[in-house]
């Protein structure tokens, strides 16, 4: 993103330098309108309009991406919570198994006791 801003700033600066060096008046016709303005002003206005149009076109994509990121962050939080719950359950079951293994003696069947 920073590289994009630096590149855009350099292009804008070059456009301004170009426009200031070309201050010749030109005639602009748009439909029924006709204007005579300097080339510098026309170039700067064209650059500005292009930037605004590009921004307006990219806003839906940016908003959609931000919405997806937000939803994915919520999903990650929920999954981490579930993981913590599973880890806690496994830990408690492991403690229970360890307790049972150490404190409960195996039953000796009467047939096995007679064989001894």
N, C-alpha and C positions, 0 to 999 in steps of 0.2 A: 504494500500500500504506500509506503514511504517513497519507494522508487517511482511509483506512478505519479505521486505528487511532485517529486523533483522533476521528472520528465515533463509533466504538464506545465510547471512553472518555467522551465527552460523554453518550451515551445511558445508560451505566452510572451515571454520576454523577447524572443526573436521576432514574433509577430508585431510587437509594439515598436521595436527598433526598425523593422521593415516599414511599418506604417508611417512612422515619423520621418523617415527618409523619402517617402513618397506622398507628399502632401499636395499633390496635383489635384485640382478640382475635376470631378468626373460627373457625368450625367447618369442618373439612375432612373429607370423606368420600371414601374411595377403596376401592371394593369392600366388604370387611367391616371395614376399618379406619376409625376416626374419631378425628381429632385436633382439639385446640383450640389454635391457635397464633396469634401476632400476625400481622397483615396484612403487616407489614414483613418478617418472616422468610419468610413464604410467597412474597412477591414476589421477594425476593433468591434464594431457592432455585429458584423458577421461572425467573428470569433465568439463573442458573448452569446449570441443566439444559438450557435452550434453547441456551446458548452451547456447552456440551459436545456436544450432539447436532449442532448446526451444524458444529462442528469435525470430528466423526467422519464426517459426511456429505461434507465437502469434502476430507478427506485423500486418498481415491483419485484425485480429480481433480488435486490438487496433485502427487501422486506421479507420475501419468501425464504431466503437463506437464513435470516435472523430468526424467523419463526421456527424453521427446522432445527436450528441450533438450540433454541430455547426448549423445544420439545425433547430433543435428545438429552439435554442436561437434566431435565425432569426424569426421564427414563433412567438415566445413569444413577441418579439419587435413589430412585425406587429400587433399582437392582442392587445397589450397595446396601441398602437397608435389608433387603431380603437375604443377601449374602451374610450379613452380620447375624441375622436371626438364625440362619442355617448353621453357621459356625458355632453360635451359642448352644443350639440344640445338640449338635454333634459333641461339643465339649461336655455338656451335662450327661449325655448318654455314655461317653467314654468314662467319666467319673463313676457313673452308676455301675458300668461293667467292671471297672477296677475294684470297686467296693465289693461287688458280688463275688468276684474271683478270689478276693483275699479273705472274706468273712464267712462264706458259706462252704461248708465241708461237703464233699460229694457223698451221696448216699451209698451205702454199701448194701447190696442185695443179700438176702439171707442165703441164697445158693452160693454166693461168692464167699460168704463168711464160713460156711461149712467146708469149703474146699481148702481153706487155710490151715 
